[in-house]
Each structure stands twice: as structure tokens, then as C-alpha cells.
Amino acid sequence: MCHLSDPEGFSIELLQHDFEGNRPEKQPDAKPFGQAAMGQITLRTGDILAEDAFCRDLGLRLLSMQDVASHGFDLHFYAFTTEVPPDPDLWAVANREWLWKRPYTTLEYQHIPDARIVPAPDFLGIEVEGLAATETDPMGDPFLPA
């Protein structure tokens, strides 16, 4: 994992698909970032129940939850998919490597209980393919048809 920022100060996180000790022995010859994809989009929330209801109403499936109590938050990952994680316990650590290997974008919520998140002034909305009309998330931010 690597963290960096774009010129506007927004965070970018680079993730590898295989965890240490579980990497394939021979990697295919490829250009750096040759198979790069938008792995996930991270949003922050203080009300995960409202975000969960909103995501499910849009047709997103909850794929994983991860406790990061040492930093005061937990993570919730959603995607437009019918796939089911290998372990039915969505808090299971065993689901993490599977999650990072998904060939589609996941939506990650960093949940800080009861936090009041200040809106980012440059945030114009997220485009969602297949959405018929603009929707508004529980915090008032737009989800736009792609």
C-alpha cells in the first residue's frame, strides 16, 4: 500500500492485489500500472446506517467490514455485484485479500461513529453508470447518472 496526494490535496492510495507471503512466484512481464484500475473510492461518514440504507437502495452489496479501532474507525465496502465473499462473516479478515482482487470498483466508507464530516468544496458528485436520474446521498451530495 502506498499513500500520496494529487495537486489539489486529495488522497490517492495504491494497493497491490496479493498480500505478502501469498504472491505468485512468477509475475507476467507487464508495463508498470499496465493493468491498473480504479479499485475503490473512499468516503467518510459518521452515520453508517444511513449510508448503508442508501447503498442498498441503489443496488450496492455490502462485501466487507473491517475494524480499525486503533485509529478510531471501521471500514465498509460496497459494490454493484452479485458476488459473495468467501467467508459469510463480513468482518472476517479472510475476506480482505479477496476484496482487493475484485475486477470492479468498490465504494469504501470510513465510518467514524457520530462524526460530522465537513463537505469537500471541490466534490461535485460521483457518476454512477446505469443510474436513471440524479440521486442525493444522506449527506446531501449528488450521485450523477454516468
Disulfide bonds with the S-S distance in Angstrom:
none
